[in-house]
Amino acid sequence: MAGGRSLVRLDPVHRGERIEVWQARAYSVPVDPLLPLEQMMEPYTAVATVTIDAGTAYVQGMHGKMSRAIMRSFRARLRAIGVSRIRWQRQRERGVKQVEQEA
């Protein structure tokens, strides 16, 4: 994954032959995503689990909020690792909502 400062960092949890699982963290200020997670001092504004299968990212368990700038950074980070589609699963008061968008 490309370096440089970003509002989002993706940390691998599991990288299998077909399925990958990442932890996504969003920040209100640009951070160095290549810095080891243990050295990160900035508080994150949102966190989510991202499962990637065949170029589609499935985002679940998001806590917090993502601004439009963070969303642009998030999509760019996903495109950098080969994702072309994003499927969000969001829990609402009236049940689970599925949303799909291009990366």
Stockholm file with secondary structure:
# STOCKHOLM 1.0

chainA/1-103         MAGGRSLVRLDPVHRGERIEVWQARAYSVPVDPLLPLEQMMEPYTAVATVTIDAGTAYVQGMHGKMSRAIMRSFRARLRAIGVSRIRWQRQRERGVKQVEQEA
#=GR chainA/1-103 SS CCCSCEEEEEEEEEECSSEEEEEEEEEEEEECTTSCGGGCCSCEEEEEEEEEETTEEEEEEEEECCCHHHHHHHHHHHHHTTCCEEEEEEEETTEEEEEEEEC
#=GC SS_cons         CCCSCEEEEEEEEEECSSEEEEEEEEEEEEECTTSCGGGCCSCEEEEEEEEEETTEEEEEEEEECCCHHHHHHHHHHHHHTTCCEEEEEEEETTEEEEEEEEC
//
